[in-house]
Amino acid sequence: MVQISPLAFIHPEAKIGNNVIINAFAYIDQDVEIGDDCIIGPHVSILKGARIGKGNVFYDGCIISATPQDFRWKGCDSKVVIGDNNRIREHVIINRSIYPGGETSIGNDSFIMAQSHISHDTKIGNWVVIGNAVKVAGNCKIGNYTILSSNALVHENCEVGEWVLIKGGCRVNNNVPPYLIMAHNPIEYYGVNAFILRKGKFSEERIDEIAQCYRHIYQSNTSAENALKRILSDIDPSKERDQVVDFMRRHDYRLAALPDLETL
C-alpha cells in the first residue's frame, strides 16, 4: 500500500512501487521510477531520469537527478540510478549525467550525509559513507566500503579505491589506491586503513601484506616502476595485492605499457 500525502505532487507518468511513503510537499517528476519500501521525506524533489531501487530513505529537502551543473550538458536525457537500502540525508544534491543515456550511480547500503553534493557521471559503490558537506565532482569513482569524512572535496575525474578513509576537509586532487588513509592539505599518505579492515574481517597477515605494498610505494624513495617490481617480487599473489597492482597500472600509462612484470 502506497501512502501519499495530499500535499505531495506526483506526476501521473511516475512509477511508484509498493509500500512507498511520500510525505508532504515532495515533488516526483515524470520519467521517475521508485522501488518498493522507499520513504520520501518532506520537500524532497525526485526529478526526471531517477531510477531508484528498494528500501531507500530520502530525508528533507534532498534533490535527486538534478540537471547537471556543467556547461557541456546540452539538455539530453540521462539518469541517476540508485540501488537498494541507501540513506540520503537532508539537502543532498545528486546530478544526472551530462551524456545522452549516461548515468550517475549510487550502489547499495550507502549513507550519504547532509548537504553533500554528488556531481554528474560519478559512480559511488556499496557500503560507502559520505560525510556532511562532502563535494564530489563529475566523473569520479568511489570504491566500496570507502569513507569520505566531512567537508572532503574530490576533484573531477578522480578515482578513490575500496576501503579508503579520506580525513575531514581533505582536497582529493588525484587518484587514491585502495586500503589507505589519506590526510592533511595538501593530501598525503597517512597509512593503511587497518582499523576498518579489521572490522571487515581482514586477517592480520593480509593487512601486513597491504602495508608492505604501500611501504614500497610511499616510503622507499623509489620510482613507481621500481615499487611495482618490488611488490611483485616480495609479496605473494593475493586479491589485495593484485588490486593494488591493477590500480597502479590503470592510472599510470608508463606502468601499463610495461611487459608482464611477474616474469622479471
One Martini backbone bead per residue (centre of mass of N, CA, C, O) as a GRO file, in nm:
protein
  264
    1MET     BB    1   0.094   0.038   0.024
    2VAL     BB    2   0.044   0.368  -0.055
    3GLN     BB    3   0.170   0.678   0.098
    4ILE     BB    4   0.012   0.990   0.015
    5SER     BB    5   0.023   1.306   0.029
    6PRO     BB    6  -0.188   1.567  -0.063
    7LEU     BB    7   0.084   1.768  -0.076
    8ALA     BB    8   0.186   1.609  -0.305
    9PHE     BB    9   0.370   1.557  -0.615
   10ILE     BB   10   0.256   1.338  -0.886
   11HIS     BB   11   0.332   1.219  -1.166
   12PRO     BB   12   0.144   1.019  -1.377
   13GLU     BB   13   0.424   0.872  -1.500
   14ALA     BB   14   0.506   0.769  -1.247
   15LYS     BB   15   0.678   0.500  -1.070
   16ILE     BB   16   0.533   0.319  -0.795
   17GLY     BB   17   0.574   0.123  -0.550
   18ASN     BB   18   0.553  -0.059  -0.274
   19ASN     BB   19   0.535   0.084   0.034
   20VAL     BB   20   0.527   0.390  -0.016
   21ILE     BB   21   0.642   0.704   0.123
   22ILE     BB   22   0.487   1.035   0.079
   23ASN     BB   23   0.542   1.345   0.165
   24ALA     BB   24   0.509   1.658   0.211
   25PHE     BB   25   0.613   1.843  -0.071
   26ALA     BB   26   0.674   1.649  -0.266
   27TYR     BB   27   0.857   1.580  -0.585
   28ILE     BB   28   0.740   1.392  -0.871
   29ASP     BB   29   0.842   1.323  -1.169
   30GLN     BB   30   0.889   1.241  -1.465
   31ASP     BB   31   1.065   0.969  -1.532
   32VAL     BB   32   1.006   0.789  -1.264
   33GLU     BB   33   1.154   0.535  -1.039
   34ILE     BB   34   1.014   0.358  -0.751
   35GLY     BB   35   1.063   0.143  -0.520
   36ASP     BB   36   1.017  -0.042  -0.269
   37ASP     BB   37   1.010   0.086   0.058
   38CYS     BB   38   1.012   0.387   0.037
   39ILE     BB   39   1.119   0.716   0.168
   40ILE     BB   40   0.968   1.041   0.129
   41GLY     BB   41   1.034   1.336   0.222
   42PRO     BB   42   1.009   1.647   0.282
   43HIS     BB   43   1.090   1.839   0.002
   44VAL     BB   44   1.141   1.632  -0.206
   45SER     BB   45   1.328   1.589  -0.520
   46ILE     BB   46   1.229   1.384  -0.801
   47LEU     BB   47   1.365   1.367  -1.107
   48LYS     BB   48   1.427   1.329  -1.410
   49GLY     BB   49   1.581   0.998  -1.439
   50ALA     BB   50   1.502   0.837  -1.196
   51ARG     BB   51   1.644   0.528  -1.040
   52ILE     BB   52   1.491   0.343  -0.778
   53GLY     BB   53   1.507   0.132  -0.544
   54LYS     BB   54   1.501  -0.037  -0.245
   55GLY     BB   55   1.479   0.098   0.079
   56ASN     BB   56   1.484   0.404   0.062
   57VAL     BB   57   1.597   0.717   0.221
   58PHE     BB   58   1.460   1.053   0.208
   59TYR     BB   59   1.536   1.352   0.316
   60ASP     BB   60   1.498   1.664   0.366
   61GLY     BB   61   1.551   1.846   0.059
   62CYS     BB   62   1.633   1.659  -0.150
   63ILE     BB   63   1.807   1.615  -0.479
   64ILE     BB   64   1.716   1.409  -0.755
   65SER     BB   65   1.824   1.451  -1.070
   66ALA     BB   66   1.968   1.692  -1.134
   67THR     BB   67   2.080   1.907  -1.330
   68PRO     BB   68   2.367   1.982  -1.459
   69GLN     BB   69   2.679   2.164  -1.359
   70ASP     BB   70   2.741   2.187  -1.694
   71PHE     BB   71   2.825   2.317  -2.008
   72ARG     BB   72   2.812   2.034  -2.168
   73TRP     BB   73   2.522   2.035  -2.124
   74LYS     BB   74   2.236   1.996  -2.380
   75GLY     BB   75   1.957   1.844  -2.265
   76CYS     BB   76   1.978   1.557  -2.225
   77ASP     BB   77   1.905   1.237  -2.158
   78SER     BB   78   1.928   1.106  -1.822
   79LYS     BB   79   2.073   0.960  -1.512
   80VAL     BB   80   1.978   0.824  -1.189
   81VAL     BB   81   2.119   0.546  -1.005
   82ILE     BB   82   1.965   0.362  -0.738
   83GLY     BB   83   1.968   0.136  -0.519
   84ASP     BB   84   1.971  -0.020  -0.206
   85ASN     BB   85   1.951   0.087   0.120
   86ASN     BB   86   1.962   0.396   0.139
   87ARG     BB   87   2.092   0.704   0.295
   88ILE     BB   88   1.952   1.035   0.236
   89ARG     BB   89   2.006   1.334   0.339
   90GLU     BB   90   1.989   1.652   0.391
   91HIS     BB   91   2.036   1.838   0.100
   92VAL     BB   92   2.100   1.656  -0.116
   93ILE     BB   93   2.290   1.640  -0.431
   94ILE     BB   94   2.207   1.476  -0.750
   95ASN     BB   95   2.344   1.443  -1.060
   96ARG     BB   96   2.313   1.398  -1.377
   97SER     BB   97   2.409   1.331  -1.673
   98ILE     BB   98   2.573   1.474  -1.971
   99TYR     BB   99   2.494   1.214  -2.129
  100PRO     BB  100   2.351   1.026  -2.348
  101GLY     BB  101   2.240   0.768  -2.138
  102GLY     BB  102   2.367   0.840  -1.889
  103GLU     BB  103   2.515   0.793  -1.543
  104THR     BB  104   2.448   0.824  -1.212
  105SER     BB  105   2.576   0.630  -0.924
  106ILE     BB  106   2.431   0.423  -0.664
  107GLY     BB  107   2.440   0.180  -0.467
  108ASN     BB  108   2.448  -0.003  -0.170
  109ASP     BB  109   2.428   0.076   0.165
  110SER     BB  110   2.445   0.386   0.184
  111PHE     BB  111   2.575   0.701   0.342
  112ILE     BB  112   2.438   1.029   0.294
  113MET     BB  113   2.502   1.327   0.405
  114ALA     BB  114   2.452   1.637   0.467
  115GLN     BB  115   2.509   1.858   0.198
  116SER     BB  116   2.578   1.688  -0.029
  117HIS     BB  117   2.767   1.645  -0.351
  118ILE     BB  118   2.683   1.475  -0.660
  119SER     BB  119   2.802   1.451  -0.961
  120HIS     BB  120   2.830   1.388  -1.270
  121ASP     BB  121   2.910   1.051  -1.348
  122THR     BB  122   2.922   0.929  -1.078
  123LYS     BB  123   3.058   0.648  -0.878
  124ILE     BB  124   2.901   0.470  -0.620
  125GLY     BB  125   2.923   0.233  -0.412
  126ASN     BB  126   2.925   0.013  -0.150
  127TRP     BB  127   2.928   0.100   0.171
  128VAL     BB  128   2.920   0.413   0.176
  129VAL     BB  129   3.062   0.711   0.331
  130ILE     BB  130   2.920   1.045   0.336
  131GLY     BB  131   2.978   1.329   0.460
  132ASN     BB  132   2.936   1.629   0.555
  133ALA     BB  133   2.975   1.841   0.285
  134VAL     BB  134   3.047   1.679   0.052
  135LYS     BB  135   3.244   1.700  -0.260
  136VAL     BB  136   3.167   1.557  -0.583
  137ALA     BB  137   3.273   1.544  -0.878
  138GLY     BB  138   3.299   1.469  -1.192
  139ASN     BB  139   3.387   1.155  -1.293
  140CYS     BB  140   3.383   0.972  -1.044
  141LYS     BB  141   3.523   0.716  -0.809
  142ILE     BB  142   3.378   0.514  -0.544
  143GLY     BB  143   3.450   0.272  -0.343
  144ASN     BB  144   3.402   0.029  -0.149
  145TYR     BB  145   3.400   0.108   0.192
  146THR     BB  146   3.415   0.413   0.183
  147ILE     BB  147   3.540   0.719   0.347
  148LEU     BB  148   3.407   1.054   0.356
  149SER     BB  149   3.473   1.306   0.525
  150SER     BB  150   3.400   1.594   0.627
  151ASN     BB  151   3.457   1.833   0.371
  152ALA     BB  152   3.535   1.686   0.140
  153LEU     BB  153   3.724   1.693  -0.176
  154VAL     BB  154   3.651   1.586  -0.515
  155HIS     BB  155   3.790   1.581  -0.802
  156GLU     BB  156   3.787   1.554  -1.118
  157ASN     BB  157   3.854   1.224  -1.229
  158CYS     BB  158   3.856   1.063  -0.967
  159GLU     BB  159   3.989   0.778  -0.785
  160VAL     BB  160   3.857   0.577  -0.517
  161GLY     BB  161   3.912   0.320  -0.352
  162GLU     BB  162   3.888   0.066  -0.150
  163TRP     BB  163   3.895   0.107   0.187
  164VAL     BB  164   3.885   0.420   0.233
  165LEU     BB  165   4.022   0.710   0.417
  166ILE     BB  166   3.904   1.041   0.430
  167LYS     BB  167   3.977   1.310   0.573
  168GLY     BB  168   3.878   1.591   0.691
  169GLY     BB  169   3.905   1.847   0.439
  170CYS     BB  170   4.008   1.714   0.201
  171ARG     BB  171   4.190   1.734  -0.115
  172VAL     BB  172   4.113   1.550  -0.394
  173ASN     BB  173   4.358   1.549  -0.684
  174ASN     BB  174   4.372   1.230  -0.699
  175ASN     BB  175   4.441   0.914  -0.695
  176VAL     BB  176   4.325   0.643  -0.468
  177PRO     BB  177   4.417   0.377  -0.333
  178PRO     BB  178   4.360   0.107  -0.170
  179TYR     BB  179   4.350   0.091   0.196
  180LEU     BB  180   4.362   0.396   0.284
  181ILE     BB  181   4.498   0.683   0.441
  182MET     BB  182   4.405   1.030   0.406
  183ALA     BB  183   4.577   1.349   0.468
  184HIS     BB  184   4.568   1.664   0.458
  185ASN     BB  185   4.709   1.990   0.333
  186PRO     BB  186   4.820   1.840   0.133
  187ILE     BB  187   4.762   1.543   0.036
  188GLU     BB  188   4.847   1.230   0.219
  189TYR     BB  189   4.996   0.971   0.335
  190TYR     BB  190   4.876   0.780   0.654
  191GLY     BB  191   4.814   0.483   0.581
  192VAL     BB  192   4.653   0.206   0.681
  193ASN     BB  193   4.308   0.087   0.715
  194ALA     BB  194   4.306  -0.120   0.967
  195PHE     BB  195   4.052  -0.087   1.140
  196ILE     BB  196   3.845  -0.137   0.906
  197LEU     BB  197   3.961  -0.405   0.808
  198ARG     BB  198   3.893  -0.556   1.069
  199LYS     BB  199   3.588  -0.512   1.042
  200GLY     BB  200   3.618  -0.678   0.752
  201LYS     BB  201   3.793  -0.948   0.823
  202PHE     BB  202   4.085  -0.901   0.810
  203SER     BB  203   4.380  -1.019   0.831
  204GLU     BB  204   4.688  -0.957   0.958
  205GLU     BB  205   4.843  -1.065   0.716
  206ARG     BB  206   4.697  -0.896   0.500
  207ILE     BB  207   4.756  -0.617   0.618
  208ASP     BB  208   5.067  -0.646   0.603
  209GLU     BB  209   5.079  -0.673   0.292
  210ILE     BB  210   4.960  -0.400   0.230
  211ALA     BB  211   5.178  -0.238   0.379
  212GLN     BB  212   5.412  -0.332   0.202
  213CYS     BB  213   5.320  -0.207  -0.057
  214TYR     BB  214   5.325   0.098   0.057
  215ARG     BB  215   5.620   0.112   0.131
  216HIS     BB  216   5.720   0.096  -0.161
  217ILE     BB  217   5.563   0.351  -0.264
  218TYR     BB  218   5.602   0.579  -0.008
  219GLN     BB  219   5.898   0.474   0.163
  220SER     BB  220   6.149   0.418  -0.071
  221ASN     BB  221   6.247   0.630  -0.275
  222THR     BB  222   6.102   0.545  -0.552
  223SER     BB  223   5.979   0.436  -0.823
  224ALA     BB  224   5.699   0.304  -0.954
  225GLU     BB  225   5.839   0.076  -1.104
  226ASN     BB  226   6.006  -0.034  -0.864
  227ALA     BB  227   5.769  -0.079  -0.673
  228LEU     BB  228   5.627  -0.288  -0.849
  229LYS     BB  229   5.855  -0.494  -0.857
  230ARG     BB  230   5.867  -0.540  -0.549
  231ILE     BB  231   5.584  -0.641  -0.506
  232LEU     BB  232   5.607  -0.888  -0.703
  233SER     BB  233   5.861  -1.010  -0.549
  234ASP     BB  234   5.775  -0.995  -0.219
  235ILE     BB  235   5.462  -1.059  -0.277
  236ASP     BB  236   5.216  -1.253  -0.264
  237PRO     BB  237   4.956  -1.353  -0.415
  238SER     BB  238   4.649  -1.152  -0.414
  239LYS     BB  239   4.378  -0.970  -0.416
  240GLU     BB  240   4.507  -0.716  -0.284
  241ARG     BB  241   4.767  -0.694  -0.442
  242ASP     BB  242   4.626  -0.687  -0.725
  243GLN     BB  243   4.472  -0.422  -0.675
  244VAL     BB  244   4.716  -0.243  -0.649
  245VAL     BB  245   4.845  -0.307  -0.922
  246ASP     BB  246   4.604  -0.233  -1.100
  247PHE     BB  247   4.582   0.063  -1.014
  248MET     BB  248   4.862   0.151  -1.107
  249ARG     BB  249   4.827   0.068  -1.413
  250ARG     BB  250   4.564   0.236  -1.477
  251HIS     BB  251   4.714   0.531  -1.370
  252ASP     BB  252   4.990   0.443  -1.539
  253TYR     BB  253   5.109   0.431  -1.851
  254ARG     BB  254   5.398   0.327  -1.790
  255LEU     BB  255   5.297   0.062  -1.652
  256ALA     BB  256   5.103  -0.046  -1.871
  257ALA     BB  257   5.353  -0.073  -2.090
  258LEU     BB  258   5.460  -0.297  -1.952
  259PRO     BB  259   5.552  -0.584  -1.904
  260ASP     BB  260   5.531  -0.871  -1.741
  261LEU     BB  261   5.652  -0.853  -1.416
  262GLU     BB  262   5.645  -1.153  -1.318
  263THR     BB  263   5.908  -1.223  -1.515
  264LEU     BB  264   6.143  -1.038  -1.377
   0.00000   0.00000   0.00000
